Amino acid sequence: MYGDPATIRKILTELGDTWAIVGLSSNQQRAAFRVAEVLQRHGKRIVPVHPKAETVHGERGYASLADIPFAVDVVDVFVNSDLAGQVADEATALGAKAVWYQLGVIDEAAYDRTRAAGLDMVMDRCPAIELPRLG
């Protein structure tokens, strides 16, 4: 199940606090902007990943996952499902511990590949919704 409560809890509480957010820009109208804000409030370090490589919420942005010069724990994906599989593969190559696909982002084949590579993965969920549920 790609929304397993135990996996959600593990990613949010045990796997580390550096979250690369693919699709995060300075556009305040986008969900990624608001979710990044919530993650920061919960002690996560956000790393914006967007072709514009903008600084968002005080954190330097990078044009791609491969450009990030330090370890990333979780890759949070705000791109459409057609592009999400490639991002999951890049997260695996990067050495991330988990991949999180946001609401509406689903790629069953990428889920299977990512899990087979040993990463935890959640699809079609939002950490900004799940964090308050942890209690």
PyMOL commands that set and color helices and strands:
alter all, ss='L'
color gray80, all
select helices_A, chain A and resi 5-13+31-41+65-67+81-94+108-116+127-133
alter helices_A, ss='H'
color red, helices_A
select strands_A, chain A and resi 18-22+45-49+74-77+98-101+120-122
alter strands_A, ss='S'
color yellow, strands_A
deselect
rebuild
show_as cartoon
